Amino acid sequence: MVRKTVFTRQDIVQAGVQVVENEELSGLSARRVADEMGASTAPVYSNFANMDELAIAVKRMVAEELLEFTQRDYTADRFLNIGIGVLEFARQKPSLYRAIFLQDSSKCEAGPRVMAQLASRMEGMAGLGELPQSERLMLLHQMSIFTHGLAARICSGMVKHFTFEDLILILEDAGAGMIHYAMSQPERSANHQALIQSLMDENPKEVAGDE
């Protein structure tokens, strides 16, 4: 008698990630995930209530993979390495980057989960860790907007006239300017203070829905 293969939730999510990488988020279906595993759709439906739940799990796994890219030692600058990691992930896995940040974000706010981990990591960085939390958060959001812009261009093929090294230089220059301004302890206007307070109120260390 052939022993029945048992698929875990982890197996199913990993298969879902592979489907998204090959076919974009729109290709994620119980049938395609099952085909990827070489199984029927039964394991998918027995582990997930619906495809939205599986999509959330897939996005969270992709977010963890993205975070792993940002921890690599591309340079001696740990903060710059975060940005380089995001760009490298977008370059190697554009379908997965689009799935997290450019498609149907209502199904899973992966962005705040990523930001929460990065904000925590910045606390231990020389220089940046000495900044007030409010300034660190402001700097992180500024750099994330800039980096996301470059990553989106990579995913859409709009940077073909630049080498990847060119993009790192652009990122490094922008980051240096933002860090220099943050370290100068700028006098913030009332509008800036209100914006910073809204970032503080979001409390990126506690993202709703975290497990």
N, C-alpha and C positions, 0 to 999 in steps of 0.2 A: 504494500500500500504506500502510495506517495505521500510523504508528510506535507501538510498544508503550510505554506509560507505565511508567517505572521508579520505584518507591516506595522511599525510604530508610527506615532504622530510625526516623529522626527523624519522618518523615511518619507512620509507623504509630503511634508513641507519641503524637504530637499528636492523631491521630484518636482514640486510646484515651482521652486526656484529655477530649476533647469528648463521647465516649460516657458517660464517668463523670459529667461535669457535667450531662448531660441525664437520665441514667437511674440514677445511683448506681453503686457498684462492682459490685453484683450484675448489672448489665446489661452488663458487659464480656465480650464474646465475640468470637471471630474473625469471625463473620458480621456482627456489628454494627459492628466496626471496619472491615471491608471495605466495608460499605454506606456508612459515613461517608466513605470515600475514593472511592467509586464504582468499586470494583474487586472482583475475586474474592478468596477467602481465601488464595490462593497466596502473595502477598507477606508476609502475616502469618506463615504457617508456614515460609516460607523465611528469615525474619529472627529468629524466636523459637522456641525449642525447645518451649515450651508456654505456656499462658495465665498461669501463675504468673510466668514470666519477664517477660511483657509487663506484668503487673500491677505488678511491682516497678519496671520502667522508668517506667510511668505515675506511680506514687507519687513517684518521684524527680524527675520533671519538675514535678509539682505542688508538691513541697517547694521547688524553686528559684523557682517563681512566688510562693509564700508569702514566701520570703526577700526577694524584690524588693519586696513590699508593705512589709516592715519597714524598708526603707532609705529610704522616702520622708520628706520633711520636713514632717510634719504640724504639728510644733511646733519650738521651739528646743531641746528636750530629746531627745537622741538615744536615751536609754534608754526614755523614755516612748514614743517613736515606734515602737519595736519592738512594744510591747504594742498600740498603736493599730493598727499594721499587721496584726497577727494578728486583731484584732476586725474590721477593715475587710474582710479577706479572708474571714472567716467570714460576714460580712454579705452580701458580693457573690457569694460562691461557696460556699454552704453544703454542696453535694454534694461538692465537692472537699475541703473541710475534713474532712467526715465520713470521706471515703475515706482520708485520711492518719492521722487520730488516733482515729477512733471505730469503724472497721470492720476486721476481719481483719488486725490489726497484725502477725501472725506472718509474713505474706508479705513485709513490708518494714518494717524499723525506720526509718521516715523521721524519727521524733522525734529520735533521737540525731544524725542528720545535720544537722538544723536547729539543735539545741543546740550542736553543735560550731562551727558558723559564728557563732552569736550569742556564744558564749564568747570566741571570737577577736576579735570586734568590740568587746566590752566592754573589752579590754585598751587600746584607744586612746581611751577616753572619759575626759574630765577627771573627776578625783575617783575614779571607779570603777576606772580603770586603776592607781591607787595602792594599791588594796586588795590584800592577799595573794590569790593565786590561789584558795586554799581558800574565802575569804569571797566572792569573785566568783562562784564556782560555787554556793555556798549561796544567794546572792541570786538568781542566775539561775533556779535550780530553784524557789525560793519563788515568784518572780514568774511563772514558766511555769505552775505549778499554779493560781495565782489567775487568770491570763489565760485559761488553757484552760477553767476553769470558766465564765467569762463567755462565751467563744466557743461552748462547748457549749450554753449557754442561748440564745444567738443562733440557732444552727442548729436548735434545737428549738422556736423561737418562744415561749420562756418569758420574754421581756423586753419584751413589747409595751407595758407600762405605763411603760417607760423610753424616753427619746429616746437616740439614739446619743451625744449630748453628755453625757447623764447617765452613761452607761457609762464614758466617758473620764474624767469627774470621779471616779468610783468607783475606776477603775484608777489615776489619778494619786494619790489619797489613799493607797491601799494601797501603791503604790510608794514614796511619800515616807516612809512609816513604816518600810518594810523597809530602804530605803537609809540612813535615819538610824540605825537599829539597827546595820547592818553597819559604818557609818563610825565608830561608837563603840567599835570594837574590843572586842566583848563577850567576857567570860570564858566559855568554853565548858565544859560539863560533859563527863564521860567519854563519855556517850551521844552528845552532839553531836559530839565529836571523832571517834568511831567512824563516825558518819554522814558527816561531811565527808571522812574518809579513804576511805570507799567511793565518794564522788563523785570524789575524786582518782584512785582506782584505775581508774575507768571511762575516764579519759583522753579527754575528748570531742573532742580534736583528731585522734584516730585511731579512726575508726569502722570496724568490720569491714565489708568489702564495698564500701568506697569505691573508685571508679575514678579 
